Structure formats: structure tokens, C-alpha cells
């Protein structure tokens, strides 16, 4: 009989996620998948799953699950209190679960997103080759709700033979590395320097699509909007307000606001853990020849 997971409580927001559905932007479907891909991969490795198995992503903890059969789970990402069958366990380690046991996640003390992997993976029906929930494109399984039952799959790898994966603490004020964006010439001279020397604060408008940031205005040198063009995870789009929006996993595949900079893919997992009210900074990545792209990025000032 197939093992099942009963969703007792979802907390603030929870979804099924894997590594997404790349390569479909041409037909209007974004990659989606786990916002913090490194945490999803780690959770899967800890329970002996292939890294791309589907798991659960929840915001700030609060998730309660009941298991129908013995299995192994792991919780990664934002650190939070964890109990199984009333016993306390730690993050980033394999946790044995018995039939009828409840896994309870408390409120995360840092970060924003927690990941729960179960050995065999969450075996909901794939859509376009992925089990990821795309909250913007409305593709994939529905957002989790109390009373749902999730099947557990059988796609496994050997157990990793470890009882703990040491992980660095999340930074209180993360610094995200960026490269110069394709539309930096749309901004007044000095706007990129303002981005790189200022502190920005994540507003309460944070979801899987992106994070609206608050800080000094990044003023434009020209009026109007761009025709829609391709968008990527990590893009810092700047609407007329001058306040940037950092795109995350469920970003639109096109956008019309100019992109002043793009967060490096290696730092997107850090960006996905930024919570409302948290301060962040940006640092420019130097060119492979050791030059500073800031010196070459301004170009001619466009006419208004």
C-alpha cells in the first residue's frame, strides 16, 4: 500500500516544489520550483532521494503533517523547532517517522522558507514534467490546504549515511552579488552606484514571485516603458517608483520595467530566505579580467 501524508495544518503558506520546469519560457511557462533550491536539494539528499524529487516548501514553519507509514524525513532551510511524535529533532538531519506520527514545525527563528523532504518524494501528478506549484502561472498542484492527502513515491537513492549536514547560519544582513543589468543605460548616472552603496529593506510584499524593496530611489534617465522582454530569476526590475523588485522562482517570463542589475544565480537561495523588514545590500561582481563592470556599464546617457 502506498504511504500517504495527511496535511493537518499548513501554516502561513505551503506548496509542493521540485527543481521546476526549465526550458518552457517560449510558451509562457516559467521554471518555478523551489525558491531556495539548495535547501530542497539538501533535504532530498538527507533522506536518500534524488535531488529533484518533490518536497514541501512552507513559509515561516507552522506546518503539521501526519504519516501513515514508517519513513524518513528531513527539514532544511529556515531553522525552526521540529517535533515528531512529541520528540524534538534538529534541522538538516534525517528524522525517523513512525506510522501515525505527526511532524510539527514551529515558527522559524531566521529566514523565510522551510523544506520538508520525505523518502520517496511527494508523488503528486506532474504537470509539464514537474510537480512544482507555480503560483503566478497557476501550473502544477494546488497550494496546500488542511485536509489534503499527499501520496509518497518510491523513487529513492541509497541512504547518505550521515546524521547531520552542518550549515552556515543565515546572515542578518545578506550581501547579494549582482552583475550589471541589460538596461542600466535607462537610469541616471550614479543610479547603479546608489544600488551598490545603499541598504535596501524587504517590504511586506514578499512572495514566490519576488520581493519589493525599499530604499533610495533608482531614478531613470528616460520616460516610458520597454516593450516586454525576457525576464530571469534574480532580475532587479525598477518600476517608475524607483524602488526595485527582485524576481524569485515564480517571476513572469517577460517584463516591461528596465533591469538595472541581476543577482547571481548562486545567491538566489540567500535571496529566497529574506524576510519582511530584513536589510540587504548588493555587491557588483568583477569581470573575469579583473576589471570592474561599473566602469563600463554607463554608456551614453539616453535622451529623454
Steps between C-alpha positions, in 0.01 A plus 500: 500500500629847409600710799313827539544835672200677652529878513373596845603866490681703235623800694509827308554352154626166368547343157645195328830582327778326310768652276241638259429481129781676309499560127134597457522880511437518126146373560449730800577249778760598759747268670345534847620232746648549845586861581802376701621222274801414714280428802269277296798307361647455847169378648475240224858382545451459874214252451665315213300651214613623160548875533211579267232311696202709602489626858302761695585869532338697783527859617628562854418145618164419652454185289351187662500167315381151598662191346324170429814282489856496634738718300780755526463876467732800510437869560736762353501871415380748761581351844193420709401277795417145384313224680400153379269297721559756775882463490727789404737474204739733321509645151725367226492139614306183413208446738324163546120514490264224616148419377254753643775741606452872449782723379455848649702804392508797734561862397825556313753704699684624191435498128170456324462156338525148643521180292370157599614198300365148552679190378351409161384855429157662491335312214232739374427495126760687293394783270724578203767276646509649851313478831576863585220742590535816291297756694510762224441278198248277686682191376553185707335370817282731711630690801480275805197517727404319819335166429695424182666160463828469312631168364861399566699365208763227462778684314795469736879489511723335763486652848780756539640351820516835685307623802559874456585744221678803651359820351609860546267734683295733284647852488313771686581747221575297187712638218381383158744497210374657177606556142410810303153476349419528131317832546736688730519777237135578573605644838667827593877493554560390856188282533704180488739643760199582718385139475845374599567737789159512667298281734166373374223354716265220399142623526202291608432439128699175483386182325628236260483748211741747658593746771416869485785700652502841661797735493644797311333569166670354194404782267455451128657706223213443257124485509270229373518125529679226313320259273467170688829309503627181658535497879723277713517401869699760691411789271472835680224674308432863582148641447439876475497522882878446498468215751640169370324164482716189536361211295488155661386152388151580366594821318325586171681382190492853354502848648482860389696677773874559442740266682785685669680190628459123536575300815742215439330160483722373782348763734134440413465249786608775741255743339218246545556503876468879541203579721294821525687777684842348433781721369702393196788638296630439149858452382615515139681197359826593327567390143707192428790727397498665842335816373206659672189489276380820667761688296355369174130487577379853469516547125369822348228670691178441302288792393176555688 
